[in-house]
Amino acid sequence: MRRGQQALHCVDDRGSVLIIGIGLVVVCLLGFAIVADASSAYLQRRALMSSADGAALAGAQAIDLDSYYVRGAGTGTRLEPGAVISAARAHIRAVAPDATIERIMTDGVHVRVQLSAPVRIPFLGAGRTERVRVQGSARLDFRPT
């Protein structure tokens, strides 16, 4: 074999490290985007849950004041439905103005608040609008003396 023919059979490896490096960078960026999106969605859901819990607590503090001042705290102390709804709405407007109130329910002792809000995902969810729904609850509780 001559020298010219031997050179044609050699494979040139130059540039393959660059391709592997670019692939590694792309994979790392994709992994970062997935972790950032998942973290963002989780934190937004937790914030909405906190808002629902706070609204339920605000509603659970809206007792029938006339009954409370006449009889004191006892088993007859109930929640006033109108006051529960307005206190819960005011709390939600203050802490989560973009949340949608799905439902506010009370039976005179318990308060349940259901909220929903759009989840804004920064990287991979651009253009998609998904909503998260949560529920918070509280109970009027006291210890008669």
N, C-alpha and C positions, 0 to 999 in steps of 0.2 A: 504494500500500500504506500501510496505517496503521501507526502505531507499535506497537500491540498485536499485530498479526499478525507483525511482524518479530521481536519478542521470542520468539515461540513457535518460530521456526526456529533459534535459536541453541542450540548444544549446550554444556552446562555441563561443564568439564574439572576442576572442583574434586574432589579425592579420588583422582584416578588416580595421582598420585605415591605416595600411601600404599599403594596396591595393588601397584605396581611395587616399592616398598621392602620390603614384606612378602614378596613373591615372591623377591627377591634374598636376603633373610635366610634363607628356607627353603632355597634352593639352596646357600647357603654352609654352613649347618648340616649338610645332607645330605652335601656334599663333605667336611666335617670328619669326620663319622661314618665315611665310607668309608675315608678315609686312616687314621684311628685304628684301625679294625678290621683293616685290612690290616697295619699296623705291628705291632699286638698279635699277630696270628697268626704273622707272620714271626719276631718275637722269641721267642715260645713254641716255635716249631720249632727255632730256633737253640739255645735253652737245652736242649731235649731232645737235640739232636745232640751238644752238648757233654757231656751226661751219659752218652750212649752211648759216646762216644770215651773219656771218663774211665774208665768201667767196663771197656772193652776193654783199656785200658792197665793198670788194676789187675789184670785177669786175666792179662795178658801178663807180669806180674812174679811170678806164682805158679809159679815153676819147681820142679822136683823137687830139693829141697835136699839130700837124701841123695846123689843122683848128683852134684850140683854139688860137695859137700864132698869126695867120694871122688875124682872125676876132674877137677874144675875145669870151667871153661866150655869147651865144645867142641861138636862136632856131635852128640854124644850127649845133650846137655842138652835136656830136653824139658819141656813144660808138664804139670803134674799136673791132670787134668780136674776132680777134686773141688775142688782148691784154686782153680782158675780160676773155677768157678761160684760158690763161696762168696765170693771176693774181689770178683767183679763184682756179685753181689747186695748185698753190704755197701756197696759204693760207691753203688749206685743208691738203696738205702734212705736213705743219708746225704744225698744231693744232690737226689734227685727222688722223694720218697715217693709221689707220686700217679701215677707212671709204672707201666705194666704191662710186665713182662718177657715179650716174645713168645718169645724164643729166645736161648740162649747156646751157642755152638758153638766147639769147638777141635779141631784136628787134631794137637796137640802142638807146633806152631810158631805157628799163626795163631789169633787169637781174634776172633769176630764176636758182637756183641751187638745184638739187635733189640728196640727199645722202642716202645711206643705210649702216648699220653696224650691226654686230652680237650683240645680247643682252646676256650678261653673267650673269646668275642668280646664286647666290652663293649656295643656299641650295636645293630647291625643283626642280630646273631646271638642275641639273647636267646631262650632257650627251645630253641635248637638245640644238639645235642651231636654234634660231629664229632670224629673222632680223627685224629691225625697219627701216622704210622709212620716211624721212622728206623732207620738201621743204623750202627753204629760198628765199626771194626776196628783191630786192632793186631797186630804181629808180634814174636815173640821174636827179637831180633837181637843179635848180639855179634860181636866181632872177636877171634878166637883170637890169642894172642901167640906 
